[in-house]
Structure formats: structure tokens, C-alpha cells
Amino acid sequence: MTHSARDLLRTTTAALAPDPQANPLVPRIAAGTAPRATLTALALEQTWVIPADRRAFEHLADRSAVADPEAVAFFTTLAQGEALAGEHLAAFALACRAQEASYEPLPGCQAYPAYVAWLALNAAPADVVLALTANFSAWGGYCATIATALREHYGFSDEACAFFDFFAEPSPDLDRLATAAVEAALDAGRLDEERARTYGRLLQTYEAMFWDALSATP
């Protein structure tokens, strides 16, 4: 069954992969043509996203203890990762000279964490494992591109880029935990593949809204 779980994770990720040309902002950052004000907005939006996602993952870990115990380690690891990412984010925000107190977050950027919170409250944890794993692949690729561009075009230090480096790095442990959670749910007959794909599709759509909204900042 492990092979089936891996196949399902791989095929779902492939099915939900966004069009590489659809992101309006990351190619501009890669080329060094995005204004620094947009990078500042990216840092400030993430100061809202990261703690929200961490709390959502903590709640999913708590719910999993009863509904999907094999998923506890997956969500706990995600929550711990968000906490570490938040520490790295502080250095990026400082490099951008971001002023958090006076910033008004963009609705298009905050739709993603709002939906993650909805999933934490309403969705079956195993279904969320599948949906999130499919979504993370695109996010990791964007972060890898941004990390390179920040160094090459904007002169950011390694410390300032560590937030994007963190998400760009593959995580074999997280993949293993996702596979174990999906495998257990398949064995127990409690994985709703169609529902999980719907969740994944919405996550990808809200992530696209994030980049669209940032791209429109002056």
C-alpha cells in the first residue's frame, strides 16, 4: 500500500501543478525587475501568513490524534517548520526595512491562510495531508527562484535569504510522514481523494491570488 500512497501523492501533485507561466511576480523577481517595495510587501504579508499557518497546523495535529493518528507527526512537523520559518522571516523583513505596524495586509494575499484555517477546522486531516503536499511543491519552487534572485539581483545576504532557502530545500522526512499518513488513511478507507483534490485545487487558486495581489502593489 505504501507504493499506492506514493503514487497518489505524485499524481495529485502533478495534476494540481500550476502553469509555470501563470505566476506574474516570481519571474520579475527572478529577472531583478520587481521593485523593492514589492519585496517589502512580500515580507509583510508573510508576517501574517506564517503564524496563522503554524496555529492551523497545530490544530490539525490535535484533531489528528483522534481522527487520523498517523497524521499527527506530519502536522506537528509542519507547525515546527513554520516556527523556524518565522525566525528566518525576521531577517528578511529587516533587510527589506519592513514596517509592520503601519502595514495593511492585502485580502488577496490573506485568502490562502484563511483557507488553511478553514481546513484546520472542517476537513478530514488525511485529506488535508494530500492537499497540502500537492501545494507545497509549487511553493518550494517559487522560494528556490526567489532565494537565487535576492542574492544575484538585490544583494541580500544569506541570512536575509534563509526564509526562502528553508522552504526551497526538499524535506525527505516530511515526504515520509505524508506517505505514512496517506497510506494509513487508504488502508482504513477514510481518505476521500476527490475531496482532497478539491482542497488542493482551492489551495493552488488562493496561492495564485497571493502572487497576483502582490504583483499589483505599486
N, C-alpha and C positions, 0 to 999 in steps of 0.2 A: 504493500500500500504506500510505502514511502515514495516509490517511483511515481505512483499516480499523483501524490501530493505535489511532488516537484514538477511534474508535467502540468498540473493545474496552475500552479504559481507562474510557471513560464508562459503558458499560453494566455493566461489572463493578463499578464504584464504586456505581452506582445499585442493583444487585442486592444488594450487601452492606451497604448503608447501614442502620445500626441504627435502631430505633424511637426517635424523638426523646423519647418519654416514658419510655423504659426506663432511662435513667441516673438513679439515685436521689440522686446527690450534686450534680451541676452545677446543677440548678435551685435547690437550697438555698443554694449559694454565690451564685448569681445574685440570690437574694432577700435575701442577707445573714443568713440564719438558720443557716448551718453554723457550728459553733463554731471558734474559732481553733485549738484543739487539732487539729482535722481538717486545717486548712491546714498546720499544722506537720508532721503525718504525711504529707501530700502532698509537701511539700518533701523530707522524709527518704527517702521511697520513691523519689523521682526521683534522689536522690544515688546510689542503687543502679542505677536503670534506665539513666540517660544513659551512664555509662562502659561498661556492658555492651553497649548497643546500638552504641556507637561501635566497639568492638572487633569486634562481629559484622559491621558494615558494612565495616570494613577487611578482614576475612577474605573476605567476599563479593567485594570488589574484587579481591583477589589471585586467587581462584578464577575470576573472570570473565575474567581475562587469557588463560586457556586455553579455557574453555568458552563464554563469551559476551563477547567483547571489547568489543562495543558497550555493555555494561552497566557497564564499569569506571568511566566518568565519573559515572554515576548513583550508584553506591555510594560512590565517593570523595567526592562532594559531600555525601552523607548523613553520612559519617563526619566531615567537616569541620564540618558543621552541628551535629552532636552535641557536638563540642569547644567550639564557640562557645556552644551552649546551656548547657553545663556552667559556663561562666564567668558567664552570666546567672543560673543557678540559685543560685550562691553568694549573690547579693544577696537573692534571695527567701528562702533559708534563714536568712540573717542577720536579715531583717525578722521572720521567724517565731520567732526565738530558738531555732532547732532545735539540739538537742544530739545530734550524730551518733554519738558514741562509745557512748552508752548505749542506742541505739535498736535494737530487734529488728524487722527487716522482716517484713511480712505475706506469707504464702505466696500469697494471692490476688492481691497486687499484683505479686509477682515471677514469676508464671506467664508474663506477656507477654514480658519479656526472655529468660526461659529458652527460650521457643519461638522467638524471633528467633535465638537462638544455635543452636537445633536446625536451623533453616532454613539458617543460615550453613554448617553442616557437611554437610547432607544434600540440600538442594533445588537444582534447576537454577536458576542465577542469574536467567535471564529470567523464570521462573515467579515468583520472589520479587519482581522488579520490579513485576509486575502485582498481586500480592497486597498488597504494601506500599502502592502508590499508592492502591489502593482503601481501605485502612485509614486513610491519612493524612487523608483528607477529614473524617472524623468527629472525629479528634483535633484538627485545626485549628479546627473549630467550637467544640469544648469550650474550647479555650485562649482564643479570642476572647471567649467569655462570661465566663470566669474573670477575664481581664485587666480587663474593664469593671467587674466586681463588686468586685474588690480595691480599685479606686480609689474607687468610689462608696460602698461599704458598710464597708470595712475601713480606709480611709485609707492605703493603701500608696502609696509613691512610684513614679514612672515607672521608676526603677532597679530597684525590687523587683518590678515587673510585667514587666520586659523579657523574662524567660524565656517567659512566655505570649504576649507580643507577637510574639516571634520565630517561634513555631510558628503563630500566628494569621494571619500575613501570607502571601498566596499566593506561590508561587515559580514564575514562568514558566520559569526556567532548568531547574528540576527537572522540570517537566512536559515540557519539550522533550527532556531527556535520557531520561526514562521512555518517551516516544513513540518515540524513536530506537532504544532497546533492544528494545522490543516489536516494532517494525517489522522490525528485523533478524532477530529470532527467528522471526517469522511467515514472512519470506522464506526462511529456512533450514529451515523446518519443524521447529524444535526447541522450540516453545512448546506446552506441554501446558495448554490452557485449563482443563480440568476440574480438574487437579491444582492449578493456580494459584488457582482459586476455592475449593478445599478449604483451601488455605493461608490465603486471605483470610478465609474463614469462621471458622477457628480463631483467627486474629489478633483478629477482632472479638469473639469469645467471651472470649478472655483479657483483652482490654481491658475488657469489661463486668465481668469478675471483679475487675479493678483498682478500678473505681469502687464496686462492691458492697462490697469489703473495706474500703475507706476509709470508706464510709458507715456501716459498723458500728463504727467506732472511737468510744470514749467522748468 
